[in-house]
Amino acid sequence: MKKSDIAMIILIAAIGVIGAFFGTRAILGDGATKEVSVDTVEKISPTLSEVDPTIFNAEAINPAVKVNLEEKTQ
């Protein structure tokens, strides 16, 4: 290849990169200058609230116990 061919390839590639850069900025906008509002998190209280007695009681179903639904035949 001649030096002029290499220079032409570099020139076309540079124009393509610059065109792509400005094209994407025109479509997507400049993200670095946009203002963003962020919600603040409330402080977690170290105290525990009272549990619901209808769910946590002595007669409640224990999900850790294996349940067999088949009928026992003798």
PQR file of N, CA, C, O and H, with PARSE charges and radii, in Angstrom:
ATOM      1  N   MET A   1       0.829  -1.177   0.000 -0.4000 1.5000
ATOM      2  CA  MET A   1       0.000   0.000   0.000 -0.0000 2.0000
ATOM      3  C   MET A   1       0.872   1.239   0.000  0.5500 1.7000
ATOM      4  O   MET A   1       1.979   1.261   0.538 -0.5500 1.4000
ATOM      5  N   LYS A   2       0.346   2.230  -0.604 -0.4000 1.5000
ATOM      6  CA  LYS A   2       1.065   3.500  -0.637 -0.0000 2.0000
ATOM      7  C   LYS A   2       0.767   4.287   0.630  0.5500 1.7000
ATOM      8  O   LYS A   2      -0.195   4.002   1.344 -0.5500 1.4000
ATOM      9  H   LYS A   2      -0.554   2.212  -1.041  0.4000 1.0000
ATOM     10  N   LYS A   3       1.601   5.272   0.896 -0.4000 1.5000
ATOM     11  CA  LYS A   3       1.400   6.124   2.064 -0.0000 2.0000
ATOM     12  C   LYS A   3       0.091   6.897   1.953  0.5500 1.7000
ATOM     13  O   LYS A   3      -0.560   7.171   2.962 -0.5500 1.4000
ATOM     14  H   LYS A   3       2.382   5.504   0.316  0.4000 1.0000
ATOM     15  N   SER A   4      -0.288   7.241   0.753 -0.4000 1.5000
ATOM     16  CA  SER A   4      -1.533   8.005   0.580 -0.0000 2.0000
ATOM     17  C   SER A   4      -2.754   7.120   0.887  0.5500 1.7000
ATOM     18  O   SER A   4      -3.764   7.617   1.385 -0.5500 1.4000
ATOM     19  H   SER A   4       0.241   7.019  -0.066  0.4000 1.0000
ATOM     20  N   ASP A   5      -2.666   5.825   0.593 -0.4000 1.5000
ATOM     21  CA  ASP A   5      -3.765   4.918   0.916 -0.0000 2.0000
ATOM     22  C   ASP A   5      -3.928   4.776   2.435  0.5500 1.7000
ATOM     23  O   ASP A   5      -5.050   4.814   2.940 -0.5500 1.4000
ATOM     24  H   ASP A   5      -1.845   5.422   0.188  0.4000 1.0000
ATOM     25  N   ILE A   6      -2.838   4.615   3.152 -0.4000 1.5000
ATOM     26  CA  ILE A   6      -2.877   4.498   4.602 -0.0000 2.0000
ATOM     27  C   ILE A   6      -3.404   5.784   5.223  0.5500 1.7000
ATOM     28  O   ILE A   6      -4.203   5.743   6.158 -0.5500 1.4000
ATOM     29  H   ILE A   6      -1.926   4.584   2.741  0.4000 1.0000
ATOM     30  N   ALA A   7      -2.966   6.912   4.711 -0.4000 1.5000
ATOM     31  CA  ALA A   7      -3.443   8.199   5.222 -0.0000 2.0000
ATOM     32  C   ALA A   7      -4.943   8.354   4.959  0.5500 1.7000
ATOM     33  O   ALA A   7      -5.659   8.886   5.806 -0.5500 1.4000
ATOM     34  H   ALA A   7      -2.317   6.945   3.951  0.4000 1.0000
ATOM     35  N   MET A   8      -5.422   7.906   3.816 -0.4000 1.5000
ATOM     36  CA  MET A   8      -6.842   7.999   3.493 -0.0000 2.0000
ATOM     37  C   MET A   8      -7.667   7.099   4.422  0.5500 1.7000
ATOM     38  O   MET A   8      -8.745   7.500   4.861 -0.5500 1.4000
ATOM     39  H   MET A   8      -4.840   7.474   3.127  0.4000 1.0000
ATOM     40  N   ILE A   9      -7.180   5.891   4.727 -0.4000 1.5000
ATOM     41  CA  ILE A   9      -7.878   4.982   5.641 -0.0000 2.0000
ATOM     42  C   ILE A   9      -7.951   5.595   7.036  0.5500 1.7000
ATOM     43  O   ILE A   9      -8.996   5.542   7.684 -0.5500 1.4000
ATOM     44  H   ILE A   9      -6.305   5.565   4.370  0.4000 1.0000
ATOM     45  N   ILE A  10      -6.842   6.176   7.499 -0.4000 1.5000
ATOM     46  CA  ILE A  10      -6.830   6.817   8.814 -0.0000 2.0000
ATOM     47  C   ILE A  10      -7.786   8.012   8.841  0.5500 1.7000
ATOM     48  O   ILE A  10      -8.478   8.224   9.836 -0.5500 1.4000
ATOM     49  H   ILE A  10      -5.994   6.218   6.972  0.4000 1.0000
ATOM     50  N   LEU A  11      -7.829   8.782   7.772 -0.4000 1.5000
ATOM     51  CA  LEU A  11      -8.723   9.938   7.693 -0.0000 2.0000
ATOM     52  C   LEU A  11     -10.189   9.504   7.711  0.5500 1.7000
ATOM     53  O   LEU A  11     -11.003  10.096   8.420 -0.5500 1.4000
ATOM     54  H   LEU A  11      -7.267   8.609   6.964  0.4000 1.0000
ATOM     55  N   ILE A  12     -10.523   8.485   6.945 -0.4000 1.5000
ATOM     56  CA  ILE A  12     -11.912   7.988   6.907 -0.0000 2.0000
ATOM     57  C   ILE A  12     -12.306   7.411   8.268  0.5500 1.7000
ATOM     58  O   ILE A  12     -13.427   7.636   8.725 -0.5500 1.4000
ATOM     59  H   ILE A  12      -9.862   8.003   6.370  0.4000 1.0000
ATOM     60  N   ALA A  13     -11.409   6.674   8.921 -0.4000 1.5000
ATOM     61  CA  ALA A  13     -11.697   6.114  10.239 -0.0000 2.0000
ATOM     62  C   ALA A  13     -11.891   7.226  11.265  0.5500 1.7000
ATOM     63  O   ALA A  13     -12.788   7.137  12.103 -0.5500 1.4000
ATOM     64  H   ALA A  13     -10.499   6.491   8.549  0.4000 1.0000
ATOM     65  N   ALA A  14     -11.076   8.257  11.216 -0.4000 1.5000
ATOM     66  CA  ALA A  14     -11.195   9.365  12.156 -0.0000 2.0000
ATOM     67  C   ALA A  14     -12.519  10.104  11.956  0.5500 1.7000
ATOM     68  O   ALA A  14     -13.183  10.461  12.930 -0.5500 1.4000
ATOM     69  H   ALA A  14     -10.347   8.329  10.536  0.4000 1.0000
ATOM     70  N   ILE A  15     -12.898  10.332  10.719 -0.4000 1.5000
ATOM     71  CA  ILE A  15     -14.171  11.004  10.433 -0.0000 2.0000
ATOM     72  C   ILE A  15     -15.334  10.130  10.918  0.5500 1.7000
ATOM     73  O   ILE A  15     -16.313  10.646  11.457 -0.5500 1.4000
ATOM     74  H   ILE A  15     -12.358  10.042   9.928  0.4000 1.0000
ATOM     75  N   GLY A  16     -15.233   8.836  10.732 -0.4000 1.5000
ATOM     76  CA  GLY A  16     -16.278   7.933  11.203 -0.0000 2.0000
ATOM     77  C   GLY A  16     -16.417   7.937  12.713  0.5500 1.7000
ATOM     78  O   GLY A  16     -17.533   7.954  13.231 -0.5500 1.4000
ATOM     79  H   GLY A  16     -14.438   8.416  10.294  0.4000 1.0000
ATOM     80  N   VAL A  17     -15.298   7.922  13.426 -0.4000 1.5000
ATOM     81  CA  VAL A  17     -15.326   7.942  14.886 -0.0000 2.0000
ATOM     82  C   VAL A  17     -15.899   9.263  15.394  0.5500 1.7000
ATOM     83  O   VAL A  17     -16.717   9.270  16.314 -0.5500 1.4000
ATOM     84  H   VAL A  17     -14.392   7.909  13.004  0.4000 1.0000
ATOM     85  N   ILE A  18     -15.478  10.373  14.807 -0.4000 1.5000
ATOM     86  CA  ILE A  18     -15.998  11.677  15.217 -0.0000 2.0000
ATOM     87  C   ILE A  18     -17.487  11.783  14.904  0.5500 1.7000
ATOM     88  O   ILE A  18     -18.254  12.308  15.711 -0.5500 1.4000
ATOM     89  H   ILE A  18     -14.813  10.367  14.060  0.4000 1.0000
ATOM     90  N   GLY A  19     -17.897  11.292  13.752 -0.4000 1.5000
ATOM     91  CA  GLY A  19     -19.320  11.314  13.402 -0.0000 2.0000
ATOM     92  C   GLY A  19     -20.144  10.449  14.339  0.5500 1.7000
ATOM     93  O   GLY A  19     -21.244  10.837  14.734 -0.5500 1.4000
ATOM     94  H   GLY A  19     -17.274  10.865  13.096  0.4000 1.0000
ATOM     95  N   ALA A  20     -19.628   9.288  14.698 -0.4000 1.5000
ATOM     96  CA  ALA A  20     -20.340   8.414  15.627 -0.0000 2.0000
ATOM     97  C   ALA A  20     -20.442   9.046  17.010  0.5500 1.7000
ATOM     98  O   ALA A  20     -21.470   8.921  17.676 -0.5500 1.4000
ATOM     99  H   ALA A  20     -18.735   8.973  14.377  0.4000 1.0000
ATOM    100  N   PHE A  21     -19.396   9.713  17.439 -0.4000 1.5000
ATOM    101  CA  PHE A  21     -19.396  10.383  18.737 -0.0000 2.0000
ATOM    102  C   PHE A  21     -20.475  11.452  18.808  0.5500 1.7000
ATOM    103  O   PHE A  21     -21.277  11.468  19.741 -0.5500 1.4000
ATOM    104  H   PHE A  21     -18.561   9.815  16.898  0.4000 1.0000
ATOM    105  N   PHE A  22     -20.496  12.339  17.831 -0.4000 1.5000
ATOM    106  CA  PHE A  22     -21.493  13.405  17.838 -0.0000 2.0000
ATOM    107  C   PHE A  22     -22.897  12.882  17.547  0.5500 1.7000
ATOM    108  O   PHE A  22     -23.877  13.443  18.038 -0.5500 1.4000
ATOM    109  H   PHE A  22     -19.845  12.327  17.073  0.4000 1.0000
ATOM    110  N   GLY A  23     -23.007  11.834  16.772 -0.4000 1.5000
ATOM    111  CA  GLY A  23     -24.315  11.239  16.508 -0.0000 2.0000
ATOM    112  C   GLY A  23     -24.933  10.626  17.753  0.5500 1.7000
ATOM    113  O   GLY A  23     -26.124  10.804  18.010 -0.5500 1.4000
ATOM    114  H   GLY A  23     -22.211  11.377  16.373  0.4000 1.0000
ATOM    115  N   THR A  24     -24.131   9.905  18.528 -0.4000 1.5000
ATOM    116  CA  THR A  24     -24.659   9.311  19.757 -0.0000 2.0000
ATOM    117  C   THR A  24     -24.960  10.366  20.803  0.5500 1.7000
ATOM    118  O   THR A  24     -25.921  10.217  21.559 -0.5500 1.4000
ATOM    119  H   THR A  24     -23.163   9.761  18.319  0.4000 1.0000
ATOM    120  N   ARG A  25     -24.174  11.421  20.871 -0.4000 1.5000
ATOM    121  CA  ARG A  25     -24.484  12.506  21.812 -0.0000 2.0000
ATOM    122  C   ARG A  25     -25.757  13.226  21.420  0.5500 1.7000
ATOM    123  O   ARG A  25     -26.498  13.693  22.284 -0.5500 1.4000
ATOM    124  H   ARG A  25     -23.394  11.542  20.257  0.4000 1.0000
ATOM    125  N   ALA A  26     -26.021  13.322  20.114 -0.4000 1.5000
ATOM    126  CA  ALA A  26     -27.253  13.975  19.673 -0.0000 2.0000
ATOM    127  C   ALA A  26     -28.467  13.118  19.996  0.5500 1.7000
ATOM    128  O   ALA A  26     -29.526  13.646  20.335 -0.5500 1.4000
ATOM    129  H   ALA A  26     -25.419  12.943  19.412  0.4000 1.0000
ATOM    130  N   ILE A  27     -28.323  11.806  19.894 -0.4000 1.5000
ATOM    131  CA  ILE A  27     -29.450  10.907  20.163 -0.0000 2.0000
ATOM    132  C   ILE A  27     -29.640  10.694  21.658  0.5500 1.7000
ATOM    133  O   ILE A  27     -30.757  10.831  22.158 -0.5500 1.4000
ATOM    134  H   ILE A  27     -27.463  11.377  19.618  0.4000 1.0000
ATOM    135  N   LEU A  28     -28.575  10.364  22.383 -0.4000 1.5000
ATOM    136  CA  LEU A  28     -28.676  10.020  23.790 -0.0000 2.0000
ATOM    137  C   LEU A  28     -28.536  11.214  24.724  0.5500 1.7000
ATOM    138  O   LEU A  28     -29.000  11.160  25.863 -0.5500 1.4000
ATOM    139  H   LEU A  28     -27.668  10.253  21.977  0.4000 1.0000
ATOM    140  N   GLY A  29     -27.923  12.260  24.276 -0.4000 1.5000
ATOM    141  CA  GLY A  29     -27.693  13.417  25.129 -0.0000 2.0000
ATOM    142  C   GLY A  29     -26.438  13.243  25.951  0.5500 1.7000
ATOM    143  O   GLY A  29     -25.796  12.192  25.933 -0.5500 1.4000
ATOM    144  H   GLY A  29     -27.546  12.303  23.351  0.4000 1.0000
ATOM    145  N   ASP A  30     -26.097  14.311  26.681 -0.4000 1.5000
ATOM    146  CA  ASP A  30     -24.904  14.268  27.516 -0.0000 2.0000
ATOM    147  C   ASP A  30     -25.313  13.859  28.921  0.5500 1.7000
ATOM    148  O   ASP A  30     -25.908  14.658  29.645 -0.5500 1.4000
ATOM    149  H   ASP A  30     -26.618  15.165  26.696  0.4000 1.0000
ATOM    150  N   GLY A  31     -25.009  12.642  29.318 -0.4000 1.5000
ATOM    151  CA  GLY A  31     -25.422  12.111  30.603 -0.0000 2.0000
ATOM    152  C   GLY A  31     -24.689  12.713  31.780  0.5500 1.7000
ATOM    153  O   GLY A  31     -25.203  12.668  32.898 -0.5500 1.4000
ATOM    154  H   GLY A  31     -24.526  11.993  28.731  0.4000 1.0000
ATOM    155  N   ALA A  32     -23.515  13.273  31.578 -0.4000 1.5000
ATOM    156  CA  ALA A  32     -22.727  13.783  32.686 -0.0000 2.0000
ATOM    157  C   ALA A  32     -23.280  15.093  33.228  0.5500 1.7000
ATOM    158  O   ALA A  32     -22.978  15.441  34.370 -0.5500 1.4000
ATOM    159  H   ALA A  32     -23.098  13.310  30.670  0.4000 1.0000
ATOM    160  N   THR A  33     -24.062  15.823  32.477 -0.4000 1.5000
ATOM    161  CA  THR A  33     -24.555  17.122  32.938 -0.0000 2.0000
ATOM    162  C   THR A  33     -25.993  17.065  33.431  0.5500 1.7000
ATOM    163  O   THR A  33     -26.531  18.093  33.844 -0.5500 1.4000
ATOM    164  H   THR A  33     -24.307  15.541  31.550  0.4000 1.0000
ATOM    165  N   LYS A  34     -26.636  15.900  33.403 -0.4000 1.5000
ATOM    166  CA  LYS A  34     -28.013  15.800  33.857 -0.0000 2.0000
ATOM    167  C   LYS A  34     -28.047  15.741  35.385  0.5500 1.7000
ATOM    168  O   LYS A  34     -27.225  15.070  36.010 -0.5500 1.4000
ATOM    169  H   LYS A  34     -26.200  15.065  33.067  0.4000 1.0000
ATOM    170  N   GLU A  35     -29.012  16.454  35.978 -0.4000 1.5000
ATOM    171  CA  GLU A  35     -29.175  16.418  37.418 -0.0000 2.0000
ATOM    172  C   GLU A  35     -30.063  15.237  37.796  0.5500 1.7000
ATOM    173  O   GLU A  35     -31.044  14.934  37.117 -0.5500 1.4000
ATOM    174  H   GLU A  35     -29.679  16.999  35.471  0.4000 1.0000
ATOM    175  N   VAL A  36     -29.699  14.583  38.889 -0.4000 1.5000
ATOM    176  CA  VAL A  36     -30.442  13.419  39.346 -0.0000 2.0000
ATOM    177  C   VAL A  36     -30.788  13.643  40.808  0.5500 1.7000
ATOM    178  O   VAL A  36     -29.932  14.028  41.604 -0.5500 1.4000
ATOM    179  H   VAL A  36     -28.902  14.830  39.440  0.4000 1.0000
ATOM    180  N   SER A  37     -32.043  13.403  41.159 -0.4000 1.5000
ATOM    181  CA  SER A  37     -32.425  13.498  42.569 -0.0000 2.0000
ATOM    182  C   SER A  37     -32.456  12.092  43.160  0.5500 1.7000
ATOM    183  O   SER A  37     -32.948  11.149  42.541 -0.5500 1.4000
ATOM    184  H   SER A  37     -32.739  13.091  40.513  0.4000 1.0000
ATOM    185  N   VAL A  38     -31.919  11.977  44.368 -0.4000 1.5000
ATOM    186  CA  VAL A  38     -31.812  10.681  45.030 -0.0000 2.0000
ATOM    187  C   VAL A  38     -32.586  10.755  46.338  0.5500 1.7000
ATOM    188  O   VAL A  38     -32.416  11.695  47.115 -0.5500 1.4000
ATOM    189  H   VAL A  38     -31.519  12.743  44.871  0.4000 1.0000
ATOM    190  N   ASP A  39     -33.439   9.757  46.579 -0.4000 1.5000
ATOM    191  CA  ASP A  39     -34.185   9.704  47.830 -0.0000 2.0000
ATOM    192  C   ASP A  39     -33.248   9.319  48.966  0.5500 1.7000
ATOM    193  O   ASP A  39     -32.352   8.491  48.800 -0.5500 1.4000
ATOM    194  H   ASP A  39     -33.577   8.994  45.948  0.4000 1.0000
ATOM    195  N   THR A  40     -33.470   9.936  50.122 -0.4000 1.5000
ATOM    196  CA  THR A  40     -32.662   9.585  51.281 -0.0000 2.0000
ATOM    197  C   THR A  40     -33.326   8.432  52.024  0.5500 1.7000
ATOM    198  O   THR A  40     -34.547   8.277  51.987 -0.5500 1.4000
ATOM    199  H   THR A  40     -34.197  10.609  50.257  0.4000 1.0000
ATOM    200  N   VAL A  41     -32.530   7.646  52.683 -0.4000 1.5000
ATOM    201  CA  VAL A  41     -33.012   6.477  53.402 -0.0000 2.0000
ATOM    202  C   VAL A  41     -33.275   6.869  54.854  0.5500 1.7000
ATOM    203  O   VAL A  41     -32.475   7.565  55.478 -0.5500 1.4000
ATOM    204  H   VAL A  41     -31.538   7.772  52.713  0.4000 1.0000
ATOM    205  N   GLU A  42     -34.410   6.409  55.378 -0.4000 1.5000
ATOM    206  CA  GLU A  42     -34.710   6.687  56.779 -0.0000 2.0000
ATOM    207  C   GLU A  42     -33.872   5.772  57.669  0.5500 1.7000
ATOM    208  O   GLU A  42     -33.542   4.646  57.296 -0.5500 1.4000
ATOM    209  H   GLU A  42     -35.061   5.843  54.871  0.4000 1.0000
ATOM    210  N   LYS A  43     -33.539   6.276  58.840 -0.4000 1.5000
ATOM    211  CA  LYS A  43     -32.725   5.511  59.767 -0.0000 2.0000
ATOM    212  C   LYS A  43     -33.525   4.320  60.293  0.5500 1.7000
ATOM    213  O   LYS A  43     -34.705   4.451  60.617 -0.5500 1.4000
ATOM    214  H   LYS A  43     -33.807   7.190  59.143  0.4000 1.0000
ATOM    215  N   ILE A  44     -32.876   3.161  60.374 -0.4000 1.5000
ATOM    216  CA  ILE A  44     -33.524   1.953  60.869 -0.0000 2.0000
ATOM    217  C   ILE A  44     -33.533   2.008  62.399  0.5500 1.7000
ATOM    218  O   ILE A  44     -32.512   2.275  63.034 -0.5500 1.4000
ATOM    219  H   ILE A  44     -31.917   3.054  60.110  0.4000 1.0000
ATOM    220  N   SER A  45     -34.684   1.754  62.958 -0.4000 1.5000
ATOM    221  CA  SER A  45     -34.832   1.798  64.405 -0.0000 2.0000
ATOM    222  C   SER A  45     -34.256   0.529  65.036  0.5500 1.7000
ATOM    223  O   SER A  45     -34.502  -0.569  64.538 -0.5500 1.4000
ATOM    224  H   SER A  45     -35.513   1.537  62.442  0.4000 1.0000
ATOM    225  N   PRO A  46     -33.500   0.663  66.114 -0.5600 1.5000
ATOM    226  CA  PRO A  46     -32.930  -0.538  66.755  0.2800 2.0000
ATOM    227  C   PRO A  46     -33.947  -1.290  67.611  0.5500 1.7000
ATOM    228  O   PRO A  46     -33.657  -2.397  68.064 -0.5500 1.4000
ATOM    229  N   THR A  47     -35.117  -0.726  67.842 -0.4000 1.5000
ATOM    230  CA  THR A  47     -36.126  -1.401  68.652 -0.0000 2.0000
ATOM    231  C   THR A  47     -36.989  -2.293  67.777  0.5500 1.7000
ATOM    232  O   THR A  47     -37.184  -2.018  66.593 -0.5500 1.4000
ATOM    233  H   THR A  47     -35.353   0.173  67.474  0.4000 1.0000
ATOM    234  N   LEU A  48     -37.505  -3.365  68.368 -0.4000 1.5000
ATOM    235  CA  LEU A  48     -38.369  -4.293  67.648 -0.0000 2.0000
ATOM    236  C   LEU A  48     -39.820  -3.984  67.968  0.5500 1.7000
ATOM    237  O   LEU A  48     -40.168  -3.656  69.102 -0.5500 1.4000
ATOM    238  H   LEU A  48     -37.346  -3.589  69.330  0.4000 1.0000
ATOM    239  N   SER A  49     -40.656  -4.094  66.951 -0.4000 1.5000
ATOM    240  CA  SER A  49     -42.079  -3.893  67.188 -0.0000 2.0000
ATOM    241  C   SER A  49     -42.709  -5.198  67.668  0.5500 1.7000
ATOM    242  O   SER A  49     -42.122  -6.271  67.528 -0.5500 1.4000
ATOM    243  H   SER A  49     -40.373  -4.360  66.030  0.4000 1.0000
ATOM    244  N   GLU A  50     -43.892  -5.096  68.225 -0.4000 1.5000
ATOM    245  CA  GLU A  50     -44.601  -6.266  68.736 -0.0000 2.0000
ATOM    246  C   GLU A  50     -45.067  -7.139  67.573  0.5500 1.7000
ATOM    247  O   GLU A  50     -45.575  -6.617  66.581 -0.5500 1.4000
ATOM    248  H   GLU A  50     -44.370  -4.224  68.339  0.4000 1.0000
ATOM    249  N   VAL A  51     -44.903  -8.458  67.675 -0.4000 1.5000
ATOM    250  CA  VAL A  51     -45.294  -9.372  66.605 -0.0000 2.0000
ATOM    251  C   VAL A  51     -46.800  -9.601  66.625  0.5500 1.7000
ATOM    252  O   VAL A  51     -47.452  -9.379  67.645 -0.5500 1.4000
ATOM    253  H   VAL A  51     -44.490  -8.883  68.481  0.4000 1.0000
ATOM    254  N   ASP A  52     -47.349 -10.043  65.505 -0.4000 1.5000
ATOM    255  CA  ASP A  52     -48.779 -10.299  65.387 -0.0000 2.0000
ATOM    256  C   ASP A  52     -49.117 -11.617  66.097  0.5500 1.7000
ATOM    257  O   ASP A  52     -48.604 -12.667  65.712 -0.5500 1.4000
ATOM    258  H   ASP A  52     -46.820 -10.223  64.676  0.4000 1.0000
ATOM    259  N   PRO A  53     -49.967 -11.577  67.123 -0.5600 1.5000
ATOM    260  CA  PRO A  53     -50.269 -12.808  67.867  0.2800 2.0000
ATOM    261  C   PRO A  53     -51.130 -13.807  67.081  0.5500 1.7000
ATOM    262  O   PRO A  53     -51.199 -14.976  67.461 -0.5500 1.4000
ATOM    263  N   THR A  54     -51.783 -13.377  66.001 -0.4000 1.5000
ATOM    264  CA  THR A  54     -52.572 -14.332  65.218 -0.0000 2.0000
ATOM    265  C   THR A  54     -51.685 -15.219  64.355  0.5500 1.7000
ATOM    266  O   THR A  54     -52.094 -16.316  63.973 -0.5500 1.4000
ATOM    267  H   THR A  54     -51.727 -12.428  65.692  0.4000 1.0000
ATOM    268  N   ILE A  55     -50.494 -14.768  64.048 -0.4000 1.5000
ATOM    269  CA  ILE A  55     -49.568 -15.559  63.220 -0.0000 2.0000
ATOM    270  C   ILE A  55     -48.563 -16.294  64.094  0.5500 1.7000
ATOM    271  O   ILE A  55     -48.322 -17.484  63.889 -0.5500 1.4000
ATOM    272  H   ILE A  55     -50.162 -13.877  64.358  0.4000 1.0000
ATOM    273  N   PHE A  56     -47.982 -15.614  65.051 -0.4000 1.5000
ATOM    274  CA  PHE A  56     -46.962 -16.210  65.911 -0.0000 2.0000
ATOM    275  C   PHE A  56     -47.596 -16.623  67.233  0.5500 1.7000
ATOM    276  O   PHE A  56     -47.594 -15.855  68.194 -0.5500 1.4000
ATOM    277  H   PHE A  56     -48.178 -14.648  65.217  0.4000 1.0000
ATOM    278  N   ASN A  57     -48.133 -17.823  67.278 -0.4000 1.5000
ATOM    279  CA  ASN A  57     -48.711 -18.347  68.508 -0.0000 2.0000
ATOM    280  C   ASN A  57     -48.367 -19.828  68.630  0.5500 1.7000
ATOM    281  O   ASN A  57     -47.755 -20.401  67.729 -0.5500 1.4000
ATOM    282  H   ASN A  57     -48.134 -18.447  66.497  0.4000 1.0000
ATOM    283  N   ALA A  58     -48.752 -20.438  69.726 -0.4000 1.5000
ATOM    284  CA  ALA A  58     -48.401 -21.840  69.992 -0.0000 2.0000
ATOM    285  C   ALA A  58     -49.124 -22.807  69.066  0.5500 1.7000
ATOM    286  O   ALA A  58     -48.623 -23.908  68.841 -0.5500 1.4000
ATOM    287  H   ALA A  58     -49.249 -19.972  70.458  0.4000 1.0000
ATOM    288  N   GLU A  59     -50.282 -22.442  68.518 -0.4000 1.5000
ATOM    289  CA  GLU A  59     -51.055 -23.326  67.649 -0.0000 2.0000
ATOM    290  C   GLU A  59     -50.771 -23.099  66.162  0.5500 1.7000
ATOM    291  O   GLU A  59     -51.426 -23.705  65.314 -0.5500 1.4000
ATOM    292  H   GLU A  59     -50.689 -21.547  68.701  0.4000 1.0000
ATOM    293  N   ALA A  60     -49.832 -22.262  65.844 -0.4000 1.5000
ATOM    294  CA  ALA A  60     -49.533 -21.948  64.444 -0.0000 2.0000
ATOM    295  C   ALA A  60     -48.891 -23.145  63.747  0.5500 1.7000
ATOM    296  O   ALA A  60     -48.275 -23.993  64.392 -0.5500 1.4000
ATOM    297  H   ALA A  60     -49.300 -21.770  66.533  0.4000 1.0000
ATOM    298  N   ILE A  61     -49.042 -23.205  62.427 -0.4000 1.5000
ATOM    299  CA  ILE A  61     -48.458 -24.289  61.630 -0.0000 2.0000
ATOM    300  C   ILE A  61     -46.954 -24.065  61.519  0.5500 1.7000
ATOM    301  O   ILE A  61     -46.508 -22.955  61.229 -0.5500 1.4000
ATOM    302  H   ILE A  61     -49.543 -22.516  61.903  0.4000 1.0000
ATOM    303  N   ASN A  62     -46.181 -25.111  61.746 -0.4000 1.5000
ATOM    304  CA  ASN A  62     -44.729 -25.031  61.648 -0.0000 2.0000
ATOM    305  C   ASN A  62     -44.322 -25.474  60.249  0.5500 1.7000
ATOM    306  O   ASN A  62     -44.479 -26.651  59.923 -0.5500 1.4000
ATOM    307  H   ASN A  62     -46.544 -26.013  61.981  0.4000 1.0000
ATOM    308  N   PRO A  63     -43.807 -24.581  59.409 -0.5600 1.5000
ATOM    309  CA  PRO A  63     -43.442 -24.971  58.048  0.2800 2.0000
ATOM    310  C   PRO A  63     -42.199 -25.849  57.973  0.5500 1.7000
ATOM    311  O   PRO A  63     -41.901 -26.399  56.913 -0.5500 1.4000
ATOM    312  N   ALA A  64     -41.477 -25.988  59.063 -0.4000 1.5000
ATOM    313  CA  ALA A  64     -40.276 -26.811  59.059 -0.0000 2.0000
ATOM    314  C   ALA A  64     -40.582 -28.292  59.257  0.5500 1.7000
ATOM    315  O   ALA A  64     -39.702 -29.131  59.065 -0.5500 1.4000
ATOM    316  H   ALA A  64     -41.719 -25.541  59.924  0.4000 1.0000
ATOM    317  N   VAL A  65     -41.810 -28.625  59.635 -0.4000 1.5000
ATOM    318  CA  VAL A  65     -42.194 -30.017  59.876 -0.0000 2.0000
ATOM    319  C   VAL A  65     -42.617 -30.648  58.555  0.5500 1.7000
ATOM    320  O   VAL A  65     -43.410 -30.072  57.810 -0.5500 1.4000
ATOM    321  H   VAL A  65     -42.525 -27.944  59.791  0.4000 1.0000
ATOM    322  N   LYS A  66     -42.081 -31.841  58.267 -0.4000 1.5000
ATOM    323  CA  LYS A  66     -42.430 -32.541  57.039 -0.0000 2.0000
ATOM    324  C   LYS A  66     -43.845 -33.092  57.143  0.5500 1.7000
ATOM    325  O   LYS A  66     -44.202 -33.724  58.137 -0.5500 1.4000
ATOM    326  H   LYS A  66     -41.437 -32.308  58.873  0.4000 1.0000
ATOM    327  N   VAL A  67     -44.651 -32.849  56.109 -0.4000 1.5000
ATOM    328  CA  VAL A  67     -46.038 -33.287  56.114 -0.0000 2.0000
ATOM    329  C   VAL A  67     -46.196 -34.354  55.051  0.5500 1.7000
ATOM    330  O   VAL A  67     -45.775 -34.160  53.911 -0.5500 1.4000
ATOM    331  H   VAL A  67     -44.361 -32.335  55.301  0.4000 1.0000
ATOM    332  N   ASN A  68     -46.806 -35.494  55.411 -0.4000 1.5000
ATOM    333  CA  ASN A  68     -47.051 -36.572  54.470 -0.0000 2.0000
ATOM    334  C   ASN A  68     -48.543 -36.583  54.157  0.5500 1.7000
ATOM    335  O   ASN A  68     -49.354 -36.775  55.063 -0.5500 1.4000
ATOM    336  H   ASN A  68     -47.148 -35.652  56.337  0.4000 1.0000
ATOM    337  N   LEU A  69     -48.925 -36.383  52.897 -0.4000 1.5000
ATOM    338  CA  LEU A  69     -50.311 -36.301  52.516 -0.0000 2.0000
ATOM    339  C   LEU A  69     -50.899 -37.637  52.071  0.5500 1.7000
ATOM    340  O   LEU A  69     -52.098 -37.719  51.802 -0.5500 1.4000
ATOM    341  H   LEU A  69     -48.267 -36.227  52.161  0.4000 1.0000
ATOM    342  N   GLU A  70     -50.097 -38.664  51.991 -0.4000 1.5000
ATOM    343  CA  GLU A  70     -50.594 -39.974  51.573 -0.0000 2.0000
ATOM    344  C   GLU A  70     -51.314 -40.655  52.730  0.5500 1.7000
ATOM    345  O   GLU A  70     -50.989 -40.450  53.899 -0.5500 1.4000
ATOM    346  H   GLU A  70     -49.123 -38.597  52.210  0.4000 1.0000
ATOM    347  N   GLU A  71     -52.294 -41.465  52.372 -0.4000 1.5000
ATOM    348  CA  GLU A  71     -53.001 -42.216  53.409 -0.0000 2.0000
ATOM    349  C   GLU A  71     -52.163 -43.405  53.817  0.5500 1.7000
ATOM    350  O   GLU A  71     -51.495 -44.034  52.997 -0.5500 1.4000
ATOM    351  H   GLU A  71     -52.558 -41.631  51.422  0.4000 1.0000
ATOM    352  N   LYS A  72     -52.212 -43.698  55.106 -0.4000 1.5000
ATOM    353  CA  LYS A  72     -51.473 -44.856  55.615 -0.0000 2.0000
ATOM    354  C   LYS A  72     -52.341 -46.087  55.425  0.5500 1.7000
ATOM    355  O   LYS A  72     -53.502 -46.091  55.832 -0.5500 1.4000
ATOM    356  H   LYS A  72     -52.754 -43.187  55.773  0.4000 1.0000
ATOM    357  N   THR A  73     -51.800 -47.126  54.816 -0.4000 1.5000
ATOM    358  CA  THR A  73     -52.516 -48.385  54.619 -0.0000 2.0000
ATOM    359  C   THR A  73     -51.923 -49.441  55.534  0.5500 1.7000
ATOM    360  O   THR A  73     -50.709 -49.528  55.720 -0.5500 1.4000
ATOM    361  H   THR A  73     -50.856 -47.123  54.485  0.4000 1.0000
ATOM    362  N   GLN A  74     -52.831 -50.253  56.108 -0.4000 1.5000
ATOM    363  CA  GLN A  74     -52.348 -51.293  57.013 -0.0000 2.0000
ATOM    364  C   GLN A  74     -52.695 -52.644  56.499  0.5500 1.7000
ATOM    365  O   GLN A  74     -52.368 -53.648  57.132 -0.5500 1.4000
ATOM    366  H   GLN A  74     -53.817 -50.182  55.957  0.4000 1.0000
TER
END
